[in-house]
Amino acid sequence: MNPFQFLARVFIDVFGITHPSEREERRAAWFICSLLGLVVLGIALIFLFVFTYAHH
């Protein structure tokens, strides 16, 4: 199983989302992982911004 698909299945199971069909599962995996990546990147940028200006 692809790590992206595994992460998407865990996300779907944790939040109780209806499982997509096998045809849509790959697309859903990329969508969910992309959104999670953007959230992590956003948090990292906010942390970097706060850290930089706190020690400036």
C-alpha positions as CSV (number, residue, x, y, z in Angstrom):
1,M,0.0,0.0,0.0
2,N,1.2,3.5,-0.9
3,P,2.1,5.6,2.2
4,F,-0.2,8.3,0.9
5,Q,-3.1,5.9,0.7
6,F,-2.4,4.6,4.2
7,L,-2.3,8.2,5.6
8,A,-5.5,9.0,3.8
9,R,-7.3,5.8,5.1
10,V,-6.2,6.7,8.6
11,F,-7.5,10.2,8.2
12,I,-10.8,9.0,6.7
13,D,-11.2,6.4,9.6
14,V,-10.4,8.9,12.3
15,F,-12.9,11.5,11.2
16,G,-15.6,9.0,10.1
17,I,-15.7,10.1,6.5
18,T,-17.4,7.8,4.0
19,H,-14.8,5.7,2.2
20,P,-14.4,6.6,-1.5
21,S,-14.6,4.0,-4.2
22,E,-11.3,2.4,-5.3
23,R,-11.3,4.6,-8.3
24,E,-11.5,7.7,-6.3
25,E,-9.2,6.6,-3.5
26,R,-6.0,7.6,-5.2
27,R,-7.3,11.1,-5.9
28,A,-8.6,11.4,-2.3
29,A,-5.2,10.3,-1.0
30,W,-3.4,13.1,-2.9
31,F,-6.0,15.7,-1.9
32,I,-5.9,14.8,1.8
33,C,-2.1,14.6,1.9
34,S,-1.7,17.9,0.0
35,L,-4.0,19.6,2.5
36,L,-2.2,18.1,5.4
37,G,1.2,19.2,3.9
38,L,-0.1,22.8,3.5
39,V,-1.2,22.9,7.1
40,V,2.2,21.7,8.3
41,L,3.9,24.2,6.1
42,G,1.7,27.0,7.3
43,I,2.4,26.1,10.9
44,A,6.1,26.0,10.2
45,L,6.0,29.4,8.6
46,I,4.1,30.9,11.5
47,F,6.6,29.4,13.9
48,L,9.5,30.7,11.9
49,F,7.9,34.2,11.7
50,V,7.3,34.3,15.5
51,F,10.7,32.9,16.4
52,T,12.5,35.4,14.1
53,Y,10.7,38.5,15.4
54,A,10.9,37.3,19.0
55,H,14.7,37.1,18.9
56,H,15.3,40.1,16.7
